[in-house]
Amino acid sequence: MKKFLLSLLTGCLFSGISTASPPLIAEYKLETAHRVFERLILARGDFGLPKPKLELLSNPKELARFSGQTVYLGEKAYDLCASFGADSLNALAALLSHELIHYYAGHTWEDEFSREFATADLREDVKDSWLEDEVQADLWGGLLAFSAGYNVQAVVPVFLPKLYQSFGKEEDLAGYPHLSERIQLAKQSGEKLDELLRYFETANYLVAIGMYEDALGYYQAILKEGYRGREMYNNIGVYYVQAALGLFRKTDIPFGLPLELDVQARIGPNTKGNTLGNKEQREQFLQEAIRYFESARSMDPEYTTALINLGCAHILLGVSTRVDDPDQGDLHFSQAQIMAKKAERETGNRRKQNTDVLVLRGLLAALQEDTPSARRYWESASSPLALSNVQVLEKGAFGVSGERLPRANERERIEDYSLDLFLRQPLFDTQSGLEASFGKFQWGKCRAKASLSNSNIYLHSVGPGRYALLQATDPGYSGSSLLGIRLGSKREDVISAYKTPDAVVQLGNGEFLVYPAREILFRLDEQQQVTGWCVFRAVKP
């Protein structure tokens, strides 16, 4: 099942049988190919299987294929990718990601396929099975490349014809789809990929505005499509932690957690909290969260985000269980400490995650009544979350407040487009019907029908009493928010203009600042600069 397609042309058909990597291939080609290959493996995050290897071959008939645990790439194919200039790495990622998906998905019938193709046309059942695997490798290869930072969808329709031409193959090849069919298949896979990525983006925004269960429906929908990624398991785990947090009193956990999705609101003056009437339920939620975080970690034992989140989940279990069983509580605190130490070793120079580890260590100290150590960790972290926790130490759980802007008559717009008018007559370029534990729901995306050039509109709808309409900026948006925030603005600029956010959503590489009264949220990177924002309307159950 492997052979050829190349949103991702696999190339077993086009390949030679050479097995050694000759020394004549230029070093820079080896370095570049291995750099892209390693980046794709890291993005996949699946270390439950032996790590695949990459070899470059000088055989001019060699395109790309995998056998056993090795992906083979022909130098001629590499050179063709290089000819695409600014898109050269995207083209190379298309070749390599396709072969990697074949490996990770266990498409292991390549040798049998090769023998059969050499002696006869493909039987229909074999052809159908092969095409199914090719479509899967195309789709998930595109997702893999995207998650590693490569845009293969735009380059593939141009890349495929040149690949055929370069290797001297006819468009109509016996036993294989016509070239036009392959290009159409690549486009369809690209469309499906785009839809799944939009699901993921929608889910993240739903988490930011507190619609956790609704977000879970999208994460689960992506998993149902067959995509197995550490970030999916991690995000589902975060959902269960949030569900458990809602069953604690604020006095039990007055501090912000590194994965805390509602930091400012939880330590603000108006938080009332819940009773302890559902201890068993919250502990079940936390155990489920741990299961998902461990699934993410099983794909990548060094996945720092999962380690930090495991620490948070064990801390909450420690707080919950120590009421009736102090020893059990201490055991969970010890587990959290282990996760913090492991994460500390793995964060490297990632500033945001280094500070999150310090926040986690400080939280453990504070809950074990070691206030001096907690203060030392948090002051050393010096992040907004850490400094908020220091204020809790100084003023108490309900002593931290900040100025918040009231709702304004003039509402935020992106590209001068009115979401309220859109709600009266929504028109979508793409729509999907999905199903989750809470029932059926609808998703839609609009851009062309609203004549938008630098933003997208998403609608999540369970019904009139439960929906969210979201409009998000593109990376190149040149406009500004109502109060003058632009891409590249600093965190302090946002706080100066919009005052204290009602929610701060912690991300692995930044954060969301959420302002429900103004129906806007800003995304910041590790340098605390604005990389985009989203205007929303939401009705929650």
N, C-alpha and C positions, 0 to 999 in steps of 0.2 A: 504494500500500500504505500506507495511512496513516490513515486517516481517523478513527478514532474511539475505539477502546477507551480506557478510562481507568481501569485500575488506574491507568487512564490513557486515557480517552476522547480520541481525537485531535481530532475536531471539524471535519474538513474538511467533513463533511456538514452540520454546524450553522453553518458559518462564512459570513461575507460575503466580499466580494472587496476590501474596503478595503485600501489599501496604505500609507497615510500614518499616522503616529502623531500624533494631534491634541494640541495644547498644553493642552487643557482637563483632561486626566487629572492628578489630584493628584500632586505631586512625590513624596510619601511612598510612593505606590503604585508609581511607577516605580522608586524606590530599592529598595524591598523585593523586587519581582519580579526586578530585575537582580542583587540580592545573592544570592538563591536560585539564579538562573540561572548566575552566575559560580561559585558553590560547586559546582554540579553539573558544570560543565565542568572545574574543577580536579580533582574526584574522578575523572572519566573519564580525565583525563591523556592524551588522544589528540590530540597537536598535529601529527600528520602530515597532518591535513586542515585546511583554512582554518577559523579560529575562527568558529562560528556567532554570529549576532546575535539580539537579542530586540527586538520592537516590541510595544507595547500599543496596542490599537485600541478606540475608543469605540463602534463599531457594536454595538448590542445583540444582533445575531444571531451575533456572533463568539464562538466558544468557544476553541479552540486548534488550531493547525495549523502545518505548516512548508512553506515553498516555497523552493527554491534553497538559500541558506545562512541563511535567516531563520526563526525561530520567531515566530509571531504569537499573542498572547494577548489575548482580549477583556476589557475592563474589567468586564463583567458576570460573567465567569467568575472574575476576580480577587476580586470582591466576594463571590461565593459561597464561595470558599476562605476568605476572611476571616471569614465567619460561623461557621466551625468553631472559633473561639476558640483554645484551646491547641493544637489540631491544624491551625490555619490554614496554617502553613508546610509541614506534611506534605502537606496537600491540594494546595497550590501546587506542591510538589516532584513530586507524582504527575503532574500535568498536564505540567509542563515536562520531566521526565525521560523520559517516554514519547515526546515529540516529539524530544528529543535523540537517543534511541536510533534512531528512524527515520532521522535524519540520518546518524549515525555508521555505521549498518548499510547505508547506501546504498539504502534503499527509495525509489526515484526514479520510480515510476510514478504519482504522485499526479495529475498533470494528465490522463493517460489515463483513470484511474479516475473522475475527476470528470466527464469528458465522457460516459463510458459510463453512469454512474449517472443522469445527467441525462436520458438518452434511453430507458433500458430497465432492467429488473431485471438484477442481476448474473448473468453466465454462471457456471456451477458452477466451471469451472476458475479464473476470476478470483476468485470468492468464496473458494475454497480457498487460493489464493495470498495473498490479502489477510489471511485469518484467520491463516495461518502467520506473517506479518509482525507482526500485532497481538499474537499470543501472545509472540513474541520481544521486541517492544517492551515488553510488559507485564512479562515476567520480568526482562529486563536493565535496564529502567527502574527496577524495584524494587530490584535490586542496586545500581544507580548511586545511587539516592536513599539507600539504606542506607549505602553507603560514604561518602556526603557528610554523614551524620549525621541523616537523616530517616527516620521510621518510617511508611511509606505503607501497609503491609499492614493495619494495624488500622483505618485511616480509610476505605479504598476501599469496602468493602461498604456503608458508610453514605453515602459521598460520591456513588456512582453514581446511586442513586435520586433524590437531591436535584438532581443535575445534569440528569437527564431532566425532572424536574418544573419546574425553573427555566427550562429552554429550551422548555417546552411540547411535549415530544415524547411520542409514544405508546410504551408498553412494547414493543409488537409492531410494529417498524418494517420496512417492505418492504426486502428485500435485506440485512438485518442480523440478527444473533442477537437473541433476546428478551432483555429486561433481566435476567431471572432467569438466563439462560445466561451473560450477561456477568458477573454477580456470581459465579456458580459458577466461571467461567474465572479471574476475579481471585483467588478463594480458592485454586484449584488452582495458579495461578502463585505465590501467596504461599507455599503449602506447598513448592513446588519451590525457591523462593528460600530459604526457611528451611533446607531440606536442604543446599543448596550452602553457605550461610553456616556451617552446622554442620560440613560437611566442612572448611572453612577453619579453623575454631576447633580441630577435632581435629588437623589437620595442624600447626598452630602448637604445640600441646602435645606432639605427637610429636617435633618438632624440639627442644623444651626438654629432653626426657628422652633425647635422643640417638638416636632412631629415624629417622634422616634419610631413608633410602630409602623407608621406609613413608610418611613425610610427603609425599614426592615423588609418590606414587601419588594422593593426594588433590588436590594442586595440578594434576596432569595431568588428573584426572577433571573438574575445574571447567573447564579450558581446552577439553576435548572437548565440553562442553555448549555451547560457543560464546562464553563470556565472555572478553573480551580486556581485561585490566587490567594496569596497570604493576606492581601488587603481586604478581601471579602470576609474571610473568617474573622479578621481583627475587628472590622466594623460591626459585624453582627455581635461580637463579644461586647463592644462598647454599648450597643443597644441594651443588652441584658444588664450591664452595670447601671445604666441610666434607669432602667425599670426598678432595680433594687434600691437605688438612691432615693427614689420617690417614697420608699417605705421606711426610711430612717427619719428620726427627728433631727432638726438642724443642730440642736445642741450636742448630739452624738458625733456628728461630723461637721464642725463649724468651718473647717478649712477647705480650700480648693484643692482638688486632685489634679495631677498632670493630665489626665484624660478628661477632666471636668468639662462638661459642655454647657454649664450654666453658672460659671464662677461668681460673677458679680451679683446675680440675683440671689444666690444661696447665702451670701454673707451680707446681704443688704439689710436695711432696717425693717423691712416689711415682711420678712419671711416668717411663716408660722409653723411650717413643718407638719408631719403626719404623726399619727400615734404609732405605738409599737405593736399594733394588733395583728400584724401579719409577718411575724418573724420567720416562720417557716417558708413563706413565699419568697421573701427577699433572699434567703439563703439558697433556695433553689435557683433563683435568677443568677446569683453570683457563681454557683457551681456550673451553671450552663455557660456563663461568660468565660470561666476558666477553661472549659472544654473547647470553646472556639479559639481562645487565645493560644491554647496548646496546639490546636490544629494548625494555626498560622505559624507557630514556632516549629512544628514538625517539618514544615516545608523549608524553613530557614532557621536553624538553631541560633543564629546570630541576629535575628530580626529584632532590633532594639525596641521598636514600637510595641511589639507583643510582650516583651519582657517588662517594660514600664507598666503596661496595662495589667499584666498579671500581678505585679506588685500592688497596684491599686485595688484589684479584686480581692487579693488576700488580706489587705488592710481592712477592707470593709467586712470581710468574713470574720476577721479577728475582733472587730468592734461588736459584731452581732453575736458571736458565739461566747465571748468572754463573760457575758451577763450571767449565763448559767454554768459555764465551764471555763474557768480562767486558764486552765492548761491548754485547752483547745484554742483559745484566743491567742495565747503565746505562740502556739505552733504556727498559726497563720501569720503572725507578725514575723516569726523567724523566716517563713517562706518568702514574705515580702522583702525582707532584708537580703535574702539570697538573690532574688530577682534584681534588686537594686544594684548589688555588687556585680552581677553578670552584665547588666546593662551598662554600668560604668566602664567596664572593660571593653565593651563593644562600640561605644558611641564615637570614638575617635575624635575628629575635629568638628563634629556636627554640633554646633553651638546650641540650637534649640533643644536637642535631646540631652545634652550635657546639663542644661539648666533644669530640665524635667527630672533628671535623676536626683539632682540636689533637692528639688521640691519634694520628691518621694522620700528621701532620707530625712528631711526635716519633718515631714508628716509623721513618720514612724517615731521620731524623737518626741514630738509634741504629744502624741497619743499615749506615749509611755512616760509622760510627765517630766521629760528632760527638756525643759524650756530653753536653757542656754544653748544646747546643741541645736535645737530647732531653729532658733534665731540665727545662729552661726551659719547653718546650711542655707537658709533662705536669704540672708543678706549677701552671702557669697554668690548665690544664683542671680540675684538682682534682676529677675524678670518681673513683669507686671503681676503674674500669678504669685510668685514668691513674696513680693512686697505687700500684696494684699493679705497674705497669710500672716506676715509680720504685724500688720495693722490689727488683725484679729487677736493676736497675742496681747497687743497693747490696749485694745478697746473692748474686747469681748466679741462674742459671735454676732451680736446685734448692734455693735457700735460703729460699724463701717458704713458710711453713706457717701453719696456723691451727687453732684448736680445733674439732673436729667432734663432734657428738653421735652416740653409738652408736645402733643400732636399739633401740627401746623395746618392751616387752611390750604396752603399750596403744597401739593404732593410731589414727591420725587419722580423724575422721569429720566429715562435713558433714550437717547436719540429723539428727544421731544415727543415720545410716544406715550399715549395714555392707556394704562392698563385697565382703568375703569371703563373706558369705551370698548376695549377689547372684550371685557367680561360680558357686555351686552350681546355681542355677536362674535363669539370665538371662531376663528377659521384656522385650520392647521395644515401644515405641509405633511406631517406624519402623525398617525394616531395608533395606539395599541390598547388592547384590552388585556388586563393582567389579573391575577388572583393571588391573594395572600391569606394569612390566618384570619384577618378581620373581614374578609370577603373580597368581592370583585371591585376593581377600580380601573380608571381610565388614565392614560397618559397621552399627552400631545405636545408636539413641538411646532413652533411657527417662526418663520423668518421671512421667506419670500412673499407670503401673502400679506405681510404687514410692511413690506418694503424696507426691512431692516438690513443694514449693511455691517453693523459692528456689535450686534447683540442677538440673543436668542430668547424666545419666550417659551416657557414650559408650563403645562397645566397638569397638576395631579388632582384627580377628582374621585372621591368615593360617593359623593352625592351633594346636594345643595347645602347640607349642614357640615360638610367635611371636605375641604379642598384647599389647594394652595396654587396661586398663580405667581410665577417667578420670571423675572426678566434679568438676564445676566450679561455683563459686558464681555466683549471679545478682548484678547490680549492687546490688540492695537488700538483700542478705543481712545479717541483724542478729546472727548468731551469731559465735563466735570459734573459733580453732584450739585444739588441745589445750594449747598453751602461751600462750594469751591474745591472739593477734594478731587484730585486727578490721579491717574496711574503714576506711581512713584512718590506720592505724598507720604510723609512720615506718620508714624503712629501718633505722635504728639500733635500733628496737624489735625488728625481725625478727632482726637479727644478735645482739642481746643475748640473745634467747630461744633461737634455733636455731643460733647460732655461725656459723662460716664455711661458706658454701654450697659444694657440690661443683661446681656449674656456675652461671655467670652468663650469661644469654642476652641479648645486646644487641638492643634494639628501637629503632625510629625515634623512639618517644615514651616510652621507659622501658626496663624490663628485667624478666626473670624471674630469681628466685633459686630454685635447685633443690636439694632435699635428698633424694637417693635413699634414704638410710638411714631417713629418716622418711616417705618416700613422699609428699612434698608439695612443691609449688612455689608461689611467690607472684608475683603480677604487680604491678609498681610503675609509677607514671606519672612524668612529667618532674619533678614536685616530690618524688619519692622517697617517695610515699605508696602504701600498699597499696590496689589497686582490685579485688582478688579473689584467689582461690587455687584450686588444683586438687589433689585427693588422687588417687593413682594406684597401680595394680598393673601391673607390666610384666614380660614374659618376652621377652628379646631373643635373636636368633639368634647 
